[in-house]
Amino acid sequence: MTCEQHLVWIQEAVDGTIGSIRRAELDAHLAGCAACRALLDDLQRIHDAAADLPAIAPPDRAWLQIAGRLRLEGRISADAVAARPARRPYAAWLAIAAALVIAAGSAVMLVVPRNTPPSQAPAAAAAASTAGATPEVASVEAVNAVEAAQAQFEKAIADLEKVAKANQQALDPNTSATIEKNLGILDQAIADNRAAVKSEPASVAARETLFDALRQKVSLLQDTISLINEMRKGNNAAAAQLVNKS
Amino acid sequence: MATSKATVHPSAGAAAAASRSAEQALVDRCRRGELGAFEELYRAHSGRLFSLAVRMLGNPSDAEDQLQEIFLSAHRKLESFRGESALGTWLYRLAMNQLLDHVRSRAARTGQLTDGLDDATVLADAGGHKLAERAIDRIDLERALAELPEGCRAAFVLHDVEGLEHKEVSEVLGIAEGTSKSQVHKARLRLRALLSKRSPYDV
């Protein structure tokens, strides 16, 4: 048999589907044919390298956009959404938002702490204290907490945007354009989810998704400012890490 | 953005069969309009589908747009999911149709022809082109993948990257099992030719 005729067997060997008799015949051919040995070795390495390619996670905002569009298309049942348990009490969102305002304040010095744990925020204590309230009182408090948290997020975003815009010239135009595009996508998701909250005030999931979108915008702005910091320090490795992360 | 690759693919045997009823329950909740159920479905499958989209389209921005279309289309078509194949396979099929349509319409818009691989080219690729002894660089491999014609790229990504069997690849792509084998085999030979041309200092 010629090398050409052994090609299929070489491929089956890489697939792991070659039978034992064919494998023995192939081995006999390989013993005397350096070109086919090299081919098998290369194809096996390509197969193994492909199998080792990592999965790539989609950005968090992808889900927000999908959820926003499903709501706009009226494909989400209000009952089913309302029945979904809250993943996070509203007061805890308020706590996170409050912590972000502090973070946004310190961003003026272009130093932004990330991932402030909600448990360290003082408002978390307030959340615990409402546990024994009557349902009516708790409901009013929940609405107030949602509104307050939204306001806090918006303040944090406004502060961070001011800092990011004032220092944007430190970024190269391509990076800057990508950030602008991503901010635009998040703004659209926030607008969609805000409309959903307005049309379904009782929907727990609608509020959760709105908060997720707001939190992601804060996070993107924080990353932008961190990137500006690293570029100014000339720390290209850290800057590249931030770009890859986002 | 990289995460660890899922180790369970749509035909992981008995475990997959046992999870069918759980999948069906999740699909039923999605059909009732439960956003939480659809988010669960999204979290379980979006990583694999996004990886597939990035590798089929060659850029994360297009892949993100198409991922959105894939899941919106999945939500609309869940009514037609009968549980005859695993949910993962059904989603792969839906995703691949969407991605191949997108690749073809993009090629038509930009006037880029996606050439097929004729047997003469493939046999030429089988000779010579020994790869360097160094390990195959991940970025080089991703770049070479993007240069493959879409048919054999799709089969290669599903088989060698995602770990599907040829039978599953044939179900996802709606082709014969033998065609899946020949497409994957052609892809490997073409990748060998492409990778052997790259110097370690290529940018």
HADDOCK unambig.tbl for C-alpha pairs under 7 A between the chains (distance, minus, plus):
assign (segid A and resid 11 and name CA) (segid B and resid 185 and name CA) 6.30 0.50 0.50
assign (segid A and resid 38 and name CA) (segid B and resid 130 and name CA) 6.60 0.50 0.50
assign (segid A and resid 42 and name CA) (segid B and resid 131 and name CA) 6.36 0.50 0.50
assign (segid A and resid 43 and name CA) (segid B and resid 188 and name CA) 6.27 0.50 0.50
assign (segid A and resid 46 and name CA) (segid B and resid 188 and name CA) 6.99 0.50 0.50
assign (segid A and resid 47 and name CA) (segid B and resid 160 and name CA) 5.79 0.50 0.50
assign (segid A and resid 49 and name CA) (segid B and resid 136 and name CA) 6.63 0.50 0.50
assign (segid A and resid 50 and name CA) (segid B and resid 160 and name CA) 5.82 0.50 0.50
assign (segid A and resid 50 and name CA) (segid B and resid 161 and name CA) 4.86 0.50 0.50
assign (segid A and resid 51 and name CA) (segid B and resid 160 and name CA) 5.64 0.50 0.50
assign (segid A and resid 51 and name CA) (segid B and resid 161 and name CA) 4.53 0.50 0.50
assign (segid A and resid 51 and name CA) (segid B and resid 162 and name CA) 6.92 0.50 0.50
assign (segid A and resid 51 and name CA) (segid B and resid 163 and name CA) 6.97 0.50 0.50
assign (segid A and resid 53 and name CA) (segid B and resid 138 and name CA) 6.93 0.50 0.50
assign (segid A and resid 53 and name CA) (segid B and resid 161 and name CA) 6.70 0.50 0.50
assign (segid A and resid 54 and name CA) (segid B and resid 2 and name CA) 6.07 0.50 0.50
assign (segid A and resid 54 and name CA) (segid B and resid 3 and name CA) 6.36 0.50 0.50
assign (segid A and resid 54 and name CA) (segid B and resid 4 and name CA) 5.95 0.50 0.50
assign (segid A and resid 54 and name CA) (segid B and resid 5 and name CA) 5.49 0.50 0.50
assign (segid A and resid 55 and name CA) (segid B and resid 2 and name CA) 5.90 0.50 0.50
assign (segid A and resid 55 and name CA) (segid B and resid 3 and name CA) 5.40 0.50 0.50
assign (segid A and resid 55 and name CA) (segid B and resid 4 and name CA) 5.83 0.50 0.50
assign (segid A and resid 55 and name CA) (segid B and resid 5 and name CA) 4.54 0.50 0.50
assign (segid A and resid 55 and name CA) (segid B and resid 47 and name CA) 6.45 0.50 0.50
assign (segid A and resid 55 and name CA) (segid B and resid 48 and name CA) 6.39 0.50 0.50
assign (segid A and resid 55 and name CA) (segid B and resid 51 and name CA) 5.57 0.50 0.50
assign (segid A and resid 56 and name CA) (segid B and resid 1 and name CA) 5.86 0.50 0.50
assign (segid A and resid 56 and name CA) (segid B and resid 2 and name CA) 4.57 0.50 0.50
assign (segid A and resid 56 and name CA) (segid B and resid 3 and name CA) 5.78 0.50 0.50
assign (segid A and resid 56 and name CA) (segid B and resid 47 and name CA) 6.10 0.50 0.50
assign (segid A and resid 56 and name CA) (segid B and resid 50 and name CA) 6.55 0.50 0.50
assign (segid A and resid 56 and name CA) (segid B and resid 51 and name CA) 4.93 0.50 0.50
assign (segid A and resid 57 and name CA) (segid B and resid 1 and name CA) 5.49 0.50 0.50
assign (segid A and resid 57 and name CA) (segid B and resid 2 and name CA) 5.89 0.50 0.50
assign (segid A and resid 57 and name CA) (segid B and resid 3 and name CA) 5.98 0.50 0.50
assign (segid A and resid 57 and name CA) (segid B and resid 47 and name CA) 4.94 0.50 0.50
assign (segid A and resid 57 and name CA) (segid B and resid 50 and name CA) 6.74 0.50 0.50
assign (segid A and resid 58 and name CA) (segid B and resid 47 and name CA) 6.33 0.50 0.50
assign (segid A and resid 58 and name CA) (segid B and resid 50 and name CA) 5.95 0.50 0.50
assign (segid A and resid 58 and name CA) (segid B and resid 64 and name CA) 6.98 0.50 0.50
assign (segid A and resid 62 and name CA) (segid B and resid 64 and name CA) 6.75 0.50 0.50
assign (segid A and resid 62 and name CA) (segid B and resid 68 and name CA) 6.71 0.50 0.50
assign (segid A and resid 66 and name CA) (segid B and resid 68 and name CA) 5.83 0.50 0.50
assign (segid A and resid 66 and name CA) (segid B and resid 72 and name CA) 6.78 0.50 0.50
assign (segid A and resid 75 and name CA) (segid B and resid 33 and name CA) 6.15 0.50 0.50
assign (segid A and resid 76 and name CA) (segid B and resid 33 and name CA) 4.46 0.50 0.50
assign (segid A and resid 76 and name CA) (segid B and resid 34 and name CA) 6.29 0.50 0.50
assign (segid A and resid 76 and name CA) (segid B and resid 35 and name CA) 6.19 0.50 0.50
assign (segid A and resid 77 and name CA) (segid B and resid 32 and name CA) 6.93 0.50 0.50
assign (segid A and resid 77 and name CA) (segid B and resid 33 and name CA) 4.62 0.50 0.50
assign (segid A and resid 77 and name CA) (segid B and resid 34 and name CA) 6.30 0.50 0.50
assign (segid A and resid 80 and name CA) (segid B and resid 33 and name CA) 6.46 0.50 0.50
assign (segid A and resid 80 and name CA) (segid B and resid 34 and name CA) 5.01 0.50 0.50
assign (segid A and resid 81 and name CA) (segid B and resid 34 and name CA) 5.91 0.50 0.50
assign (segid A and resid 81 and name CA) (segid B and resid 35 and name CA) 6.23 0.50 0.50
assign (segid A and resid 84 and name CA) (segid B and resid 36 and name CA) 6.96 0.50 0.50
assign (segid A and resid 244 and name CA) (segid B and resid 1 and name CA) 6.93 0.50 0.50
assign (segid A and resid 245 and name CA) (segid B and resid 1 and name CA) 5.73 0.50 0.50
